[in-house]
Every structure is written in structure tokens, then in C-alpha cells.
Amino acid sequence: MTRRVGVWLFGARGSVATTTIAGAAALHHGIPPAGVVTELPAFAGTDLIPLDALVFGGHDVVETPLAKQVERLIAGGVLPPGLDRLITAELAEAERNITLLPTAECAPAAPSHQRDLAGGQLALVHRMAEDIRAFRLRNDLSQVVAINVASTESPYEVPMTTAAELREALASPEVLPASSIGALAAFEAGAAYVDFTPSTSIRPAAVREWAVEKGLPYGGQDAKTGETLVKSVLAPMFAARALPVHAWSGTNLLGGGDGATLADPKAAESKSISKERGLAEMLGDVAGDVHIDYVDPMGDWKTAWDHVLFSGFLGVRMTLQFTWQGCDSALAAPLVLDLARLSALALDRGHVGAMPFLGFYFKDPIESTEHALARQYDELLRWTRSC
């Protein structure tokens, strides 16, 4: 009997999670796995868990059931018409594995009426970890991988530098944002953890130390699905051809829940930092900024327009412009499936700590300064084939 692996999604009823769950179910019914890198021939024979052995669950603060979310995504052109009727059983199974969390408990700074929560945030960590353990036992899973696909948070300072200091501080209800609470809950439950977002989560050293103490792997952050993906291919081209880049400016238009979240300048700050890091490390100091604008009628779709100013032989000035239009959820979902399979493989191999070999998927890869997509792909493939 094939073992099964749990995929615990923080933000389990959001667009990315819903598209992932619905997409995985659709693959079971014979739809081709476009965008799933680990289904390429290069990854054959690498002991990756089969896609049909993934079982989905998660936490969310939203009550709208997956079936309704799928209907919305079908209406928006994100999922194909009629898919909801084909995957009814799979959606129902995933729905039974989703646990609702009250919004107040998940806030970085709880309101005054929540500040007497017994045990502070540590109690919430343990409660959420128990939800993940129950998911594993209920579904007879060999292991669990947790992936954060919730909305982007504002930057959050965590002053504690060690896991011991963090444990002591968590007696208070105002120490960590929701993303970091989720990461700790995953580690307490014995799960690997990957952050698909630029939120705080595993950025603090104390949170990473907690994972190492538990002997678990972690990875991320901020998946590259569009504009930054193209940059990670084009920037190395300019460098390899000795073409100096003087300015690189970008404008992003997006709707949906992510767009609404990023309309807040504080939340957008996290995203902008991660989007700009790779360019600086590939090309050095380049003028220009990345702008993010929320356009509500665009729904789950996004458009990015970039303008690159560079010079050629004898200083002749030239430009490159590109436009990327796509559906963020549909671009993200196959990456979530890849990351679940690769993180499960890391657990099988007893990998502890950061997973820099997952940098292929991220704008701001954990413990890696490599941003060129081709070299990241080679690194991922080497690690996957290493055993």
C-alpha cells in the first residue's frame, strides 16, 4: 500500500490553496500536470511521493467552504467549467480536514479582550499543533508538510534571538505574527514547513532554531510566479553578455485577496523587498523601483510591465520591455504541489534546517544568494537526485 503524505495549508480556503486542492484532484482525473516541475522526466526515479498520495487539510480564518470557493474560481476563469462536479468527493475530503481559527487569536497583537488567553501565544501554538497531529492520525499519514499560502503580512520585528528566549516570551499574547505562530505549530507537530509568502514566519533566528531543535526542515520565501520569474532569467542574460543594466522599473497590477492585502503599504513593503533582492544580487546597484497597484476588477489575474534600460557596445543606449499577464493562483498551485513533494523527500532523508535547494521557487530564498533560475534548477535537480 502506498504511503500518504499530508499537506497542511495555512490559508486553506484562499485562492491559492483552493486552486491547489482542486488542481490536485483534477490531476487524479487525467488532466495534464502543466506547471508541475517534479513531473518532468528529469525527476523520474527520485523517490518523490506520488501526487495522488497527497492529502490536504489546513487552518483558515475564513468560513466559506471550498466548494463555494471553487465555484467562484470557475466563474472567474481560474478553474475550468464543470470541474466542481468532477471533484466533489475530493473537495469534501479536504473540507473535513480544515480547522477554523478565530481571527482575534491569529492577530499579531491580540485585542484587549484576548490578552488574558491562558498560556499566551504558546497555548495557541500547542492548540494548532494538536490540530495538525489529529489530521495526521485521522488520515493515517506517514508525515505532514505545512505550507503557508495565507495573505501577506506587514513586516514584524521579533527581538528574541534564541528559541529559549522565544518560548519564555510566548507566555504573552503579543510576541509573534500569525505566520510565525503557524510555523512553530508545524514544528511542534513534527511537520516540515515552507513559506510561500514574504511574511515574517521563519525569518526570525529564534523560529529557525526551534525547527533545528526539533530536527525538521524549513524553506521559502515568497514564491516567484510571474514578473520576478522572468527577471531571474533575463538578468543573468545581461550579465553573461556583459551588457550593463542602468535601470529596471516595474509596475504590477493585481486584484483578488492578495491585491487587496497589498493595497496596504505596510503589507506591500514585504513583497517589494523580496521582489527587489534578486535583481540587486544578480546585477548590483540598478536604479528603478517596483510598484504594486490594486485593481479590484482584475480578480485573481495580474499584469506586470517592466522597462529595462541598458547599454551596449560603445555605450549605445537600448531598452527591453516585457508584459506578463497571468492568473496568480493557477501559476502558484503547481509550485505548492512541487514543494509538498520535495519537502516530504527532505523529511525522508532526515534533512534538518534550511532547504536552500528550493530557491528555484522563491524570490527571497532562505540561506541562499543564488537567484539565476537556470542555476537554481540545476541545484534543485542535483539535490533531488543526490540519493
FENCOR-V307357 format. One record per backbone hydrogen bond with DSSP energy under -1.0 kcal/mol. CO is the residue of the C=O (numbers start at 1). NH is the residue of the N-H. If there is no record, write none. Layout:
co: (CO & CO)
nh: (NH & NH)
This chain:
co: (4 & 5 & 6 & 7 & 8 & 9 & 10 & 11 & 14 & 15 & 16 & 17 & 18 & 19 & 20 & 21 & 22 & 23 & 24 & 26 & 27 & 32 & 33 & 35 & 36 & 37 & 40 & 41 & 43 & 50 & 51 & 53 & 55 & 57 & 58 & 59 & 59 & 60 & 65 & 66 & 67 & 68 & 69 & 70 & 71 & 72 & 73 & 73 & 74 & 80 & 82 & 83 & 87 & 88 & 89 & 90 & 91 & 92 & 94 & 95 & 97 & 99 & 102 & 111 & 112 & 114 & 117 & 121 & 122 & 123 & 124 & 125 & 126 & 127 & 128 & 129 & 130 & 131 & 132 & 133 & 134 & 135 & 136 & 137 & 143 & 144 & 145 & 146 & 147 & 148 & 162 & 163 & 164 & 165 & 166 & 168 & 169 & 170 & 172 & 177 & 178 & 179 & 180 & 181 & 182 & 183 & 184 & 185 & 186 & 187 & 192 & 193 & 194 & 196 & 197 & 200 & 204 & 205 & 206 & 207 & 208 & 209 & 210 & 211 & 212 & 216 & 217 & 218 & 219 & 220 & 221 & 222 & 226 & 227 & 228 & 230 & 230 & 231 & 232 & 234 & 235 & 236 & 237 & 238 & 239 & 244 & 246 & 247 & 249 & 250 & 251 & 252 & 253 & 254 & 255 & 256 & 257 & 258 & 261 & 264 & 265 & 267 & 268 & 269 & 270 & 271 & 272 & 273 & 276 & 277 & 278 & 279 & 280 & 287 & 289 & 291 & 293 & 295 & 296 & 298 & 300 & 301 & 302 & 303 & 304 & 305 & 306 & 307 & 308 & 309 & 309 & 310 & 312 & 313 & 316 & 318 & 320 & 322 & 324 & 326 & 327 & 328 & 329 & 332 & 333 & 334 & 335 & 336 & 337 & 338 & 339 & 340 & 341 & 342 & 343 & 344 & 345 & 346 & 347 & 353 & 355 & 356 & 358 & 359 & 361 & 365 & 372 & 373 & 374 & 375 & 376 & 377 & 378 & 379 & 380 & 381)
nh: (142 & 55 & 145 & 57 & 147 & 59 & 149 & 14 & 18 & 19 & 20 & 21 & 22 & 23 & 24 & 25 & 26 & 27 & 28 & 31 & 30 & 34 & 36 & 37 & 39 & 40 & 43 & 44 & 46 & 53 & 54 & 5 & 7 & 9 & 99 & 11 & 12 & 101 & 69 & 70 & 71 & 72 & 73 & 74 & 75 & 76 & 78 & 79 & 77 & 83 & 86 & 87 & 91 & 92 & 93 & 94 & 95 & 96 & 97 & 98 & 58 & 60 & 106 & 114 & 115 & 117 & 120 & 125 & 126 & 127 & 128 & 129 & 130 & 131 & 132 & 133 & 134 & 135 & 136 & 137 & 138 & 139 & 141 & 140 & 6 & 192 & 8 & 194 & 10 & 196 & 166 & 167 & 168 & 169 & 170 & 171 & 172 & 122 & 121 & 181 & 182 & 183 & 184 & 185 & 186 & 187 & 188 & 189 & 191 & 190 & 146 & 219 & 148 & 223 & 222 & 203 & 208 & 209 & 210 & 211 & 212 & 213 & 214 & 216 & 215 & 353 & 193 & 355 & 195 & 366 & 364 & 363 & 230 & 231 & 232 & 233 & 234 & 235 & 373 & 238 & 239 & 240 & 241 & 243 & 242 & 311 & 287 & 309 & 307 & 291 & 305 & 293 & 303 & 295 & 259 & 260 & 261 & 262 & 264 & 268 & 269 & 271 & 272 & 273 & 274 & 275 & 276 & 277 & 280 & 281 & 282 & 283 & 284 & 248 & 250 & 252 & 254 & 298 & 299 & 301 & 328 & 255 & 326 & 253 & 324 & 251 & 322 & 249 & 320 & 246 & 247 & 318 & 315 & 316 & 312 & 310 & 308 & 306 & 304 & 302 & 331 & 332 & 333 & 336 & 337 & 338 & 339 & 340 & 341 & 342 & 343 & 344 & 345 & 346 & 347 & 348 & 349 & 351 & 350 & 218 & 358 & 359 & 361 & 362 & 224 & 368 & 376 & 377 & 378 & 379 & 380 & 381 & 382 & 383 & 384 & 385)
